Amino acid sequence: MIYAILIIALIISLWKWWSYKCLSIGLIYFASIEHRWDIDDEELKKILEYSMKRIIKDFLRIKH
């Protein structure tokens, strides 16, 4: 029973961390559209790719 509670707590904490990171990427995308920043699709893809790679590196660093 205790293991189930610990696993649920771990899943919730990872979900909150992951949703926070995804929200920050979404806010970058929204701000670029809303404020009409001159970012083309290729540049936006590079930004999103870098952000996702950074998120995965941070996640793996926390996990170990």
CHARMM-style PDB file with segment names, atoms N, HN, CA, C and O in Angstrom:
ATOM      1  N   MET     1       0.826  -1.192   0.000  1.00  0.00      PROA
ATOM      2  CA  MET     1       0.000   0.000   0.000  1.00  0.00      PROA
ATOM      3  C   MET     1       0.872   1.258   0.000  1.00  0.00      PROA
ATOM      4  O   MET     1       0.582   2.223  -0.708  1.00  0.00      PROA
ATOM      5  N   ILE     2       1.928   1.239   0.790  1.00  0.00      PROA
ATOM      6  HN  ILE     2       2.163   0.456   1.366  1.00  0.00      PROA
ATOM      7  CA  ILE     2       2.809   2.402   0.859  1.00  0.00      PROA
ATOM      8  C   ILE     2       3.505   2.621  -0.479  1.00  0.00      PROA
ATOM      9  O   ILE     2       3.702   3.757  -0.909  1.00  0.00      PROA
ATOM     10  N   TYR     3       3.876   1.513  -1.136  1.00  0.00      PROA
ATOM     11  HN  TYR     3       3.715   0.589  -0.786  1.00  0.00      PROA
ATOM     12  CA  TYR     3       4.524   1.642  -2.447  1.00  0.00      PROA
ATOM     13  C   TYR     3       3.588   2.273  -3.462  1.00  0.00      PROA
ATOM     14  O   TYR     3       4.019   3.069  -4.297  1.00  0.00      PROA
ATOM     15  N   ALA     4       2.322   1.928  -3.398  1.00  0.00      PROA
ATOM     16  HN  ALA     4       1.972   1.282  -2.720  1.00  0.00      PROA
ATOM     17  CA  ALA     4       1.342   2.510  -4.324  1.00  0.00      PROA
ATOM     18  C   ALA     4       1.230   4.015  -4.101  1.00  0.00      PROA
ATOM     19  O   ALA     4       1.156   4.782  -5.061  1.00  0.00      PROA
ATOM     20  N   ILE     5       1.219   4.433  -2.859  1.00  0.00      PROA
ATOM     21  HN  ILE     5       1.279   3.810  -2.079  1.00  0.00      PROA
ATOM     22  CA  ILE     5       1.142   5.866  -2.543  1.00  0.00      PROA
ATOM     23  C   ILE     5       2.394   6.582  -3.035  1.00  0.00      PROA
ATOM     24  O   ILE     5       2.303   7.674  -3.595  1.00  0.00      PROA
ATOM     25  N   LEU     6       3.560   5.976  -2.830  1.00  0.00      PROA
ATOM     26  HN  LEU     6       3.634   5.088  -2.374  1.00  0.00      PROA
ATOM     27  CA  LEU     6       4.802   6.590  -3.296  1.00  0.00      PROA
ATOM     28  C   LEU     6       4.841   6.688  -4.821  1.00  0.00      PROA
ATOM     29  O   LEU     6       5.292   7.695  -5.367  1.00  0.00      PROA
ATOM     30  N   ILE     7       4.373   5.656  -5.504  1.00  0.00      PROA
ATOM     31  HN  ILE     7       4.006   4.838  -5.061  1.00  0.00      PROA
ATOM     32  CA  ILE     7       4.350   5.680  -6.970  1.00  0.00      PROA
ATOM     33  C   ILE     7       3.390   6.748  -7.469  1.00  0.00      PROA
ATOM     34  O   ILE     7       3.704   7.467  -8.418  1.00  0.00      PROA
ATOM     35  N   ILE     8       2.222   6.862  -6.843  1.00  0.00      PROA
ATOM     36  HN  ILE     8       1.967   6.278  -6.072  1.00  0.00      PROA
ATOM     37  CA  ILE     8       1.258   7.900  -7.235  1.00  0.00      PROA
ATOM     38  C   ILE     8       1.843   9.281  -6.993  1.00  0.00      PROA
ATOM     39  O   ILE     8       1.690  10.169  -7.832  1.00  0.00      PROA
ATOM     40  N   ALA     9       2.509   9.479  -5.863  1.00  0.00      PROA
ATOM     41  HN  ALA     9       2.633   8.757  -5.182  1.00  0.00      PROA
ATOM     42  CA  ALA     9       3.133  10.773  -5.575  1.00  0.00      PROA
ATOM     43  C   ALA     9       4.218  11.096  -6.596  1.00  0.00      PROA
ATOM     44  O   ALA     9       4.349  12.244  -7.021  1.00  0.00      PROA
ATOM     45  N   LEU    10       4.992  10.093  -6.989  1.00  0.00      PROA
ATOM     46  HN  LEU    10       4.885   9.161  -6.643  1.00  0.00      PROA
ATOM     47  CA  LEU    10       6.032  10.298  -7.996  1.00  0.00      PROA
ATOM     48  C   LEU    10       5.421  10.677  -9.338  1.00  0.00      PROA
ATOM     49  O   LEU    10       5.902  11.594 -10.003  1.00  0.00      PROA
ATOM     50  N   ILE    11       4.371   9.980  -9.735  1.00  0.00      PROA
ATOM     51  HN  ILE    11       3.981   9.235  -9.195  1.00  0.00      PROA
ATOM     52  CA  ILE    11       3.709  10.284 -11.009  1.00  0.00      PROA
ATOM     53  C   ILE    11       3.141  11.695 -10.999  1.00  0.00      PROA
ATOM     54  O   ILE    11       3.270  12.420 -11.985  1.00  0.00      PROA
ATOM     55  N   ILE    12       2.515  12.090  -9.901  1.00  0.00      PROA
ATOM     56  HN  ILE    12       2.410  11.501  -9.100  1.00  0.00      PROA
ATOM     57  CA  ILE    12       1.950  13.444  -9.814  1.00  0.00      PROA
ATOM     58  C   ILE    12       3.045  14.491  -9.877  1.00  0.00      PROA
ATOM     59  O   ILE    12       2.890  15.498 -10.567  1.00  0.00      PROA
ATOM     60  N   SER    13       4.152  14.279  -9.173  1.00  0.00      PROA
ATOM     61  HN  SER    13       4.278  13.460  -8.612  1.00  0.00      PROA
ATOM     62  CA  SER    13       5.230  15.274  -9.191  1.00  0.00      PROA
ATOM     63  C   SER    13       5.861  15.377 -10.577  1.00  0.00      PROA
ATOM     64  O   SER    13       6.165  16.478 -11.035  1.00  0.00      PROA
ATOM     65  N   LEU    14       6.064  14.231 -11.254  1.00  0.00      PROA
ATOM     66  HN  LEU    14       5.818  13.337 -10.881  1.00  0.00      PROA
ATOM     67  CA  LEU    14       6.611  14.270 -12.610  1.00  0.00      PROA
ATOM     68  C   LEU    14       5.637  14.925 -13.571  1.00  0.00      PROA
ATOM     69  O   LEU    14       6.050  15.650 -14.477  1.00  0.00      PROA
ATOM     70  N   TRP    15       4.338  14.674 -13.381  1.00  0.00      PROA
ATOM     71  HN  TRP    15       4.004  14.085 -12.645  1.00  0.00      PROA
ATOM     72  CA  TRP    15       3.335  15.273 -14.261  1.00  0.00      PROA
ATOM     73  C   TRP    15       3.325  16.786 -14.095  1.00  0.00      PROA
ATOM     74  O   TRP    15       3.258  17.522 -15.079  1.00  0.00      PROA
ATOM     75  N   LYS    16       3.392  17.251 -12.847  1.00  0.00      PROA
ATOM     76  HN  LYS    16       3.446  16.653 -12.047  1.00  0.00      PROA
ATOM     77  CA  LYS    16       3.421  18.703 -12.613  1.00  0.00      PROA
ATOM     78  C   LYS    16       4.670  19.314 -13.231  1.00  0.00      PROA
ATOM     79  O   LYS    16       4.591  20.372 -13.856  1.00  0.00      PROA
ATOM     80  N   TRP    17       5.814  18.671 -13.069  1.00  0.00      PROA
ATOM     81  HN  TRP    17       5.878  17.811 -12.562  1.00  0.00      PROA
ATOM     82  CA  TRP    17       7.066  19.186 -13.628  1.00  0.00      PROA
ATOM     83  C   TRP    17       6.988  19.215 -15.141  1.00  0.00      PROA
ATOM     84  O   TRP    17       7.360  20.209 -15.763  1.00  0.00      PROA
ATOM     85  N   TRP    18       6.503  18.125 -15.744  1.00  0.00      PROA
ATOM     86  HN  TRP    18       6.201  17.317 -15.239  1.00  0.00      PROA
ATOM     87  CA  TRP    18       6.417  18.028 -17.201  1.00  0.00      PROA
ATOM     88  C   TRP    18       5.426  19.045 -17.748  1.00  0.00      PROA
ATOM     89  O   TRP    18       5.699  19.687 -18.762  1.00  0.00      PROA
ATOM     90  N   SER    19       4.265  19.205 -17.083  1.00  0.00      PROA
ATOM     91  HN  SER    19       4.044  18.684 -16.258  1.00  0.00      PROA
ATOM     92  CA  SER    19       3.263  20.161 -17.580  1.00  0.00      PROA
ATOM     93  C   SER    19       3.798  21.583 -17.474  1.00  0.00      PROA
ATOM     94  O   SER    19       3.505  22.413 -18.335  1.00  0.00      PROA
ATOM     95  N   TYR    20       4.581  21.882 -16.430  1.00  0.00      PROA
ATOM     96  HN  TYR    20       4.819  21.207 -15.731  1.00  0.00      PROA
ATOM     97  CA  TYR    20       5.177  23.212 -16.316  1.00  0.00      PROA
ATOM     98  C   TYR    20       6.122  23.484 -17.483  1.00  0.00      PROA
ATOM     99  O   TYR    20       6.099  24.569 -18.065  1.00  0.00      PROA
ATOM    100  N   LYS    21       6.951  22.501 -17.825  1.00  0.00      PROA
ATOM    101  HN  LYS    21       6.969  21.620 -17.352  1.00  0.00      PROA
ATOM    102  CA  LYS    21       7.887  22.678 -18.942  1.00  0.00      PROA
ATOM    103  C   LYS    21       7.137  22.831 -20.258  1.00  0.00      PROA
ATOM    104  O   LYS    21       7.490  23.680 -21.077  1.00  0.00      PROA
ATOM    105  N   CYS    22       6.105  22.019 -20.469  1.00  0.00      PROA
ATOM    106  HN  CYS    22       5.818  21.330 -19.803  1.00  0.00      PROA
ATOM    107  CA  CYS    22       5.335  22.120 -21.710  1.00  0.00      PROA
ATOM    108  C   CYS    22       4.606  23.451 -21.792  1.00  0.00      PROA
ATOM    109  O   CYS    22       4.487  24.030 -22.872  1.00  0.00      PROA
ATOM    110  N   LEU    23       4.117  23.940 -20.660  1.00  0.00      PROA
ATOM    111  HN  LEU    23       4.213  23.470 -19.783  1.00  0.00      PROA
ATOM    112  CA  LEU    23       3.459  25.247 -20.656  1.00  0.00      PROA
ATOM    113  C   LEU    23       4.433  26.352 -21.022  1.00  0.00      PROA
ATOM    114  O   LEU    23       4.065  27.286 -21.733  1.00  0.00      PROA
ATOM    115  N   SER    24       5.664  26.264 -20.551  1.00  0.00      PROA
ATOM    116  HN  SER    24       5.963  25.505 -19.972  1.00  0.00      PROA
ATOM    117  CA  SER    24       6.640  27.301 -20.883  1.00  0.00      PROA
ATOM    118  C   SER    24       6.939  27.307 -22.377  1.00  0.00      PROA
ATOM    119  O   SER    24       7.108  28.375 -22.966  1.00  0.00      PROA
ATOM    120  N   ILE    25       7.007  26.128 -23.002  1.00  0.00      PROA
ATOM    121  HN  ILE    25       6.869  25.261 -22.523  1.00  0.00      PROA
ATOM    122  CA  ILE    25       7.215  26.065 -24.450  1.00  0.00      PROA
ATOM    123  C   ILE    25       5.999  26.630 -25.169  1.00  0.00      PROA
ATOM    124  O   ILE    25       6.135  27.369 -26.144  1.00  0.00      PROA
ATOM    125  N   GLY    26       4.808  26.279 -24.686  1.00  0.00      PROA
ATOM    126  HN  GLY    26       4.697  25.679 -23.894  1.00  0.00      PROA
ATOM    127  CA  GLY    26       3.581  26.806 -25.285  1.00  0.00      PROA
ATOM    128  C   GLY    26       3.502  28.315 -25.175  1.00  0.00      PROA
ATOM    129  O   GLY    26       3.027  28.982 -26.094  1.00  0.00      PROA
ATOM    130  N   LEU    27       3.965  28.859 -24.057  1.00  0.00      PROA
ATOM    131  HN  LEU    27       4.351  28.316 -23.311  1.00  0.00      PROA
ATOM    132  CA  LEU    27       3.953  30.314 -23.894  1.00  0.00      PROA
ATOM    133  C   LEU    27       4.906  31.001 -24.859  1.00  0.00      PROA
ATOM    134  O   LEU    27       4.606  32.089 -25.350  1.00  0.00      PROA
ATOM    135  N   ILE    28       6.046  30.387 -25.138  1.00  0.00      PROA
ATOM    136  HN  ILE    28       6.289  29.503 -24.740  1.00  0.00      PROA
ATOM    137  CA  ILE    28       6.970  30.941 -26.134  1.00  0.00      PROA
ATOM    138  C   ILE    28       6.288  30.998 -27.488  1.00  0.00      PROA
ATOM    139  O   ILE    28       6.369  32.002 -28.196  1.00  0.00      PROA
ATOM    140  N   TYR    29       5.612  29.904 -27.842  1.00  0.00      PROA
ATOM    141  HN  TYR    29       5.547  29.089 -27.267  1.00  0.00      PROA
ATOM    142  CA  TYR    29       4.922  29.842 -29.132  1.00  0.00      PROA
ATOM    143  C   TYR    29       3.802  30.876 -29.188  1.00  0.00      PROA
ATOM    144  O   TYR    29       3.663  31.583 -30.186  1.00  0.00      PROA
ATOM    145  N   PHE    30       3.000  30.969 -28.121  1.00  0.00      PROA
ATOM    146  HN  PHE    30       3.114  30.395 -27.311  1.00  0.00      PROA
ATOM    147  CA  PHE    30       1.895  31.920 -28.086  1.00  0.00      PROA
ATOM    148  C   PHE    30       2.398  33.354 -28.161  1.00  0.00      PROA
ATOM    149  O   PHE    30       1.828  34.179 -28.876  1.00  0.00      PROA
ATOM    150  N   ALA    31       3.465  33.653 -27.424  1.00  0.00      PROA
ATOM    151  HN  ALA    31       3.928  32.983 -26.844  1.00  0.00      PROA
ATOM    152  CA  ALA    31       4.012  35.010 -27.436  1.00  0.00      PROA
ATOM    153  C   ALA    31       4.536  35.373 -28.814  1.00  0.00      PROA
ATOM    154  O   ALA    31       4.399  36.517 -29.247  1.00  0.00      PROA
ATOM    155  N   SER    32       5.130  34.419 -29.504  1.00  0.00      PROA
ATOM    156  HN  SER    32       5.241  33.489 -29.152  1.00  0.00      PROA
ATOM    157  CA  SER    32       5.647  34.714 -30.841  1.00  0.00      PROA
ATOM    158  C   SER    32       4.515  35.020 -31.810  1.00  0.00      PROA
ATOM    159  O   SER    32       4.675  35.852 -32.703  1.00  0.00      PROA
ATOM    160  N   ILE    33       3.376  34.361 -31.646  1.00  0.00      PROA
ATOM    161  HN  ILE    33       3.247  33.685 -30.921  1.00  0.00      PROA
ATOM    162  CA  ILE    33       2.231  34.634 -32.519  1.00  0.00      PROA
ATOM    163  C   ILE    33       1.533  35.921 -32.099  1.00  0.00      PROA
ATOM    164  O   ILE    33       1.236  36.774 -32.935  1.00  0.00      PROA
ATOM    165  N   GLU    34       1.275  36.058 -30.809  1.00  0.00      PROA
ATOM    166  HN  GLU    34       1.517  35.366 -30.130  1.00  0.00      PROA
ATOM    167  CA  GLU    34       0.500  37.194 -30.301  1.00  0.00      PROA
ATOM    168  C   GLU    34       1.206  38.525 -30.536  1.00  0.00      PROA
ATOM    169  O   GLU    34       0.569  39.506 -30.919  1.00  0.00      PROA
ATOM    170  N   HSD    35       2.504  38.563 -30.311  1.00  0.00      PROA
ATOM    171  HN  HSD    35       3.021  37.765 -30.000  1.00  0.00      PROA
ATOM    172  CA  HSD    35       3.245  39.817 -30.443  1.00  0.00      PROA
ATOM    173  C   HSD    35       3.855  39.990 -31.824  1.00  0.00      PROA
ATOM    174  O   HSD    35       4.614  40.927 -32.071  1.00  0.00      PROA
ATOM    175  N   ARG    36       3.511  39.070 -32.721  1.00  0.00      PROA
ATOM    176  HN  ARG    36       2.894  38.308 -32.520  1.00  0.00      PROA
ATOM    177  CA  ARG    36       3.960  39.132 -34.116  1.00  0.00      PROA
ATOM    178  C   ARG    36       5.478  39.248 -34.228  1.00  0.00      PROA
ATOM    179  O   ARG    36       6.005  40.037 -35.013  1.00  0.00      PROA
ATOM    180  N   TRP    37       6.164  38.439 -33.420  1.00  0.00      PROA
ATOM    181  HN  TRP    37       5.736  37.799 -32.782  1.00  0.00      PROA
ATOM    182  CA  TRP    37       7.607  38.373 -33.567  1.00  0.00      PROA
ATOM    183  C   TRP    37       7.912  37.773 -34.925  1.00  0.00      PROA
ATOM    184  O   TRP    37       7.174  36.915 -35.410  1.00  0.00      PROA
ATOM    185  N   ASP    38       8.966  38.207 -35.524  1.00  0.00      PROA
ATOM    186  HN  ASP    38       9.565  38.904 -35.131  1.00  0.00      PROA
ATOM    187  CA  ASP    38       9.299  37.744 -36.867  1.00  0.00      PROA
ATOM    188  C   ASP    38      10.086  36.434 -36.775  1.00  0.00      PROA
ATOM    189  O   ASP    38      11.292  36.399 -37.019  1.00  0.00      PROA
ATOM    190  N   ILE    39       9.383  35.370 -36.421  1.00  0.00      PROA
ATOM    191  HN  ILE    39       8.403  35.399 -36.222  1.00  0.00      PROA
ATOM    192  CA  ILE    39      10.011  34.057 -36.308  1.00  0.00      PROA
ATOM    193  C   ILE    39       9.388  33.167 -37.369  1.00  0.00      PROA
ATOM    194  O   ILE    39       8.177  32.943 -37.364  1.00  0.00      PROA
ATOM    195  N   ASP    40      10.199  32.666 -38.267  1.00  0.00      PROA
ATOM    196  HN  ASP    40      11.182  32.848 -38.272  1.00  0.00      PROA
ATOM    197  CA  ASP    40       9.660  31.768 -39.293  1.00  0.00      PROA
ATOM    198  C   ASP    40       9.517  30.352 -38.731  1.00  0.00      PROA
ATOM    199  O   ASP    40       9.971  30.071 -37.621  1.00  0.00      PROA
ATOM    200  N   ASP    41       8.893  29.476 -39.493  1.00  0.00      PROA
ATOM    201  HN  ASP    41       8.524  29.705 -40.394  1.00  0.00      PROA
ATOM    202  CA  ASP    41       8.613  28.122 -39.012  1.00  0.00      PROA
ATOM    203  C   ASP    41       9.878  27.333 -38.704  1.00  0.00      PROA
ATOM    204  O   ASP    41       9.915  26.589 -37.725  1.00  0.00      PROA
ATOM    205  N   GLU    42      10.905  27.483 -39.518  1.00  0.00      PROA
ATOM    206  HN  GLU    42      10.875  28.088 -40.313  1.00  0.00      PROA
ATOM    207  CA  GLU    42      12.149  26.741 -39.284  1.00  0.00      PROA
ATOM    208  C   GLU    42      12.801  27.163 -37.968  1.00  0.00      PROA
ATOM    209  O   GLU    42      13.273  26.326 -37.199  1.00  0.00      PROA
ATOM    210  N   GLU    43      12.819  28.461 -37.724  1.00  0.00      PROA
ATOM    211  HN  GLU    43      12.436  29.142 -38.349  1.00  0.00      PROA
ATOM    212  CA  GLU    43      13.421  28.966 -36.487  1.00  0.00      PROA
ATOM    213  C   GLU    43      12.610  28.513 -35.274  1.00  0.00      PROA
ATOM    214  O   GLU    43      13.170  28.163 -34.235  1.00  0.00      PROA
ATOM    215  N   LEU    44      11.285  28.525 -35.419  1.00  0.00      PROA
ATOM    216  HN  LEU    44      10.829  28.810 -36.263  1.00  0.00      PROA
ATOM    217  CA  LEU    44      10.426  28.081 -34.330  1.00  0.00      PROA
ATOM    218  C   LEU    44      10.637  26.595 -34.044  1.00  0.00      PROA
ATOM    219  O   LEU    44      10.650  26.186 -32.883  1.00  0.00      PROA
ATOM    220  N   LYS    45      10.801  25.790 -35.083  1.00  0.00      PROA
ATOM    221  HN  LYS    45      10.791  26.122 -36.026  1.00  0.00      PROA
ATOM    222  CA  LYS    45      11.072  24.363 -34.892  1.00  0.00      PROA
ATOM    223  C   LYS    45      12.391  24.155 -34.162  1.00  0.00      PROA
ATOM    224  O   LYS    45      12.499  23.274 -33.309  1.00  0.00      PROA
ATOM    225  N   LYS    46      13.407  24.973 -34.497  1.00  0.00      PROA
ATOM    226  HN  LYS    46      13.319  25.689 -35.190  1.00  0.00      PROA
ATOM    227  CA  LYS    46      14.698  24.854 -33.813  1.00  0.00      PROA
ATOM    228  C   LYS    46      14.562  25.199 -32.331  1.00  0.00      PROA
ATOM    229  O   LYS    46      15.139  24.531 -31.474  1.00  0.00      PROA
ATOM    230  N   ILE    47      13.789  26.255 -32.039  1.00  0.00      PROA
ATOM    231  HN  ILE    47      13.320  26.798 -32.736  1.00  0.00      PROA
ATOM    232  CA  ILE    47      13.577  26.656 -30.645  1.00  0.00      PROA
ATOM    233  C   ILE    47      12.870  25.544 -29.879  1.00  0.00      PROA
ATOM    234  O   ILE    47      13.269  25.200 -28.767  1.00  0.00      PROA
ATOM    235  N   LEU    48      11.818  24.982 -30.478  1.00  0.00      PROA
ATOM    236  HN  LEU    48      11.494  25.261 -31.382  1.00  0.00      PROA
ATOM    237  CA  LEU    48      11.072  23.913 -29.812  1.00  0.00      PROA
ATOM    238  C   LEU    48      11.923  22.658 -29.639  1.00  0.00      PROA
ATOM    239  O   LEU    48      11.862  22.007 -28.596  1.00  0.00      PROA
ATOM    240  N   GLU    49      12.717  22.315 -30.657  1.00  0.00      PROA
ATOM    241  HN  GLU    49      12.767  22.845 -31.504  1.00  0.00      PROA
ATOM    242  CA  GLU    49      13.610  21.156 -30.551  1.00  0.00      PROA
ATOM    243  C   GLU    49      14.612  21.339 -29.421  1.00  0.00      PROA
ATOM    244  O   GLU    49      14.828  20.431 -28.618  1.00  0.00      PROA
ATOM    245  N   TYR    50      15.225  22.526 -29.363  1.00  0.00      PROA
ATOM    246  HN  TYR    50      15.049  23.264 -30.015  1.00  0.00      PROA
ATOM    247  CA  TYR    50      16.199  22.800 -28.304  1.00  0.00      PROA
ATOM    248  C   TYR    50      15.526  22.720 -26.935  1.00  0.00      PROA
ATOM    249  O   TYR    50      16.082  22.156 -25.992  1.00  0.00      PROA
ATOM    250  N   SER    51      14.325  23.290 -26.839  1.00  0.00      PROA
ATOM    251  HN  SER    51      13.875  23.748 -27.605  1.00  0.00      PROA
ATOM    252  CA  SER    51      13.618  23.274 -25.560  1.00  0.00      PROA
ATOM    253  C   SER    51      13.297  21.853 -25.129  1.00  0.00      PROA
ATOM    254  O   SER    51      13.465  21.506 -23.960  1.00  0.00      PROA
ATOM    255  N   MET    52      12.835  21.027 -26.065  1.00  0.00      PROA
ATOM    256  HN  MET    52      12.699  21.309 -27.015  1.00  0.00      PROA
ATOM    257  CA  MET    52      12.500  19.647 -25.718  1.00  0.00      PROA
ATOM    258  C   MET    52      13.752  18.855 -25.330  1.00  0.00      PROA
ATOM    259  O   MET    52      13.712  18.054 -24.396  1.00  0.00      PROA
ATOM    260  N   LYS    53      14.862  19.074 -26.039  1.00  0.00      PROA
ATOM    261  HN  LYS    53      14.895  19.725 -26.797  1.00  0.00      PROA
ATOM    262  CA  LYS    53      16.105  18.393 -25.671  1.00  0.00      PROA
ATOM    263  C   LYS    53      16.550  18.810 -24.279  1.00  0.00      PROA
ATOM    264  O   LYS    53      17.020  17.986 -23.495  1.00  0.00      PROA
ATOM    265  N   ARG    54      16.401  20.082 -23.977  1.00  0.00      PROA
ATOM    266  HN  ARG    54      16.019  20.752 -24.613  1.00  0.00      PROA
ATOM    267  CA  ARG    54      16.783  20.600 -22.665  1.00  0.00      PROA
ATOM    268  C   ARG    54      15.904  19.996 -21.573  1.00  0.00      PROA
ATOM    269  O   ARG    54      16.385  19.646 -20.495  1.00  0.00      PROA
ATOM    270  N   ILE    55      14.603  19.878 -21.870  1.00  0.00      PROA
ATOM    271  HN  ILE    55      14.212  20.162 -22.745  1.00  0.00      PROA
ATOM    272  CA  ILE    55      13.676  19.285 -20.905  1.00  0.00      PROA
ATOM    273  C   ILE    55      14.067  17.841 -20.616  1.00  0.00      PROA
ATOM    274  O   ILE    55      14.078  17.414 -19.462  1.00  0.00      PROA
ATOM    275  N   ILE    56      14.384  17.095 -21.663  1.00  0.00      PROA
ATOM    276  HN  ILE    56      14.375  17.442 -22.600  1.00  0.00      PROA
ATOM    277  CA  ILE    56      14.751  15.686 -21.482  1.00  0.00      PROA
ATOM    278  C   ILE    56      16.048  15.567 -20.693  1.00  0.00      PROA
ATOM    279  O   ILE    56      16.172  14.696 -19.831  1.00  0.00      PROA
ATOM    280  N   LYS    57      17.022  16.438 -20.982  1.00  0.00      PROA
ATOM    281  HN  LYS    57      16.921  17.145 -21.682  1.00  0.00      PROA
ATOM    282  CA  LYS    57      18.277  16.411 -20.219  1.00  0.00      PROA
ATOM    283  C   LYS    57      18.018  16.715 -18.749  1.00  0.00      PROA
ATOM    284  O   LYS    57      18.569  16.049 -17.872  1.00  0.00      PROA
ATOM    285  N   ASP    58      17.176  17.725 -18.472  1.00  0.00      PROA
ATOM    286  HN  ASP    58      16.729  18.265 -19.184  1.00  0.00      PROA
ATOM    287  CA  ASP    58      16.848  18.059 -17.087  1.00  0.00      PROA
ATOM    288  C   ASP    58      16.131  16.903 -16.401  1.00  0.00      PROA
ATOM    289  O   ASP    58      16.394  16.599 -15.238  1.00  0.00      PROA
ATOM    290  N   PHE    59      15.219  16.260 -17.134  1.00  0.00      PROA
ATOM    291  HN  PHE    59      15.004  16.507 -18.079  1.00  0.00      PROA
ATOM    292  CA  PHE    59      14.474  15.139 -16.572  1.00  0.00      PROA
ATOM    293  C   PHE    59      15.411  13.995 -16.213  1.00  0.00      PROA
ATOM    294  O   PHE    59      15.292  13.409 -15.137  1.00  0.00      PROA
ATOM    295  N   LEU    60      16.339  13.674 -17.103  1.00  0.00      PROA
ATOM    296  HN  LEU    60      16.436  14.151 -17.977  1.00  0.00      PROA
ATOM    297  CA  LEU    60      17.272  12.584 -16.831  1.00  0.00      PROA
ATOM    298  C   LEU    60      18.216  12.935 -15.692  1.00  0.00      PROA
ATOM    299  O   LEU    60      18.618  12.057 -14.928  1.00  0.00      PROA
ATOM    300  N   ARG    61      18.573  14.203 -15.571  1.00  0.00      PROA
ATOM    301  HN  ARG    61      18.246  14.916 -16.192  1.00  0.00      PROA
ATOM    302  CA  ARG    61      19.443  14.629 -14.482  1.00  0.00      PROA
ATOM    303  C   ARG    61      18.717  14.489 -13.145  1.00  0.00      PROA
ATOM    304  O   ARG    61      19.323  14.076 -12.156  1.00  0.00      PROA
ATOM    305  N   ILE    62      17.437  14.827 -13.103  1.00  0.00      PROA
ATOM    306  HN  ILE    62      16.945  15.163 -13.906  1.00  0.00      PROA
ATOM    307  CA  ILE    62      16.659  14.703 -11.870  1.00  0.00      PROA
ATOM    308  C   ILE    62      16.476  13.234 -11.507  1.00  0.00      PROA
ATOM    309  O   ILE    62      16.528  12.862 -10.335  1.00  0.00      PROA
ATOM    310  N   LYS    63      16.263  12.405 -12.522  1.00  0.00      PROA
ATOM    311  HN  LYS    63      16.221  12.707 -13.474  1.00  0.00      PROA
ATOM    312  CA  LYS    63      15.993  10.992 -12.292  1.00  0.00      PROA
ATOM    313  C   LYS    63      17.191  10.273 -11.676  1.00  0.00      PROA
ATOM    314  O   LYS    63      17.005   9.346 -10.888  1.00  0.00      PROA
ATOM    315  N   HSD    64      18.414  10.676 -12.017  1.00  0.00      PROA
ATOM    316  HN  HSD    64      18.565  11.429 -12.657  1.00  0.00      PROA
ATOM    317  CA  HSD    64      19.603   9.975 -11.517  1.00  0.00      PROA
ATOM    318  C   HSD    64      20.078  10.577 -10.249  1.00  0.00      PROA
ATOM    319  OT1 HSD    64      21.069  10.118  -9.681  1.00  0.00      PROA
TER     320      HSD     64
END
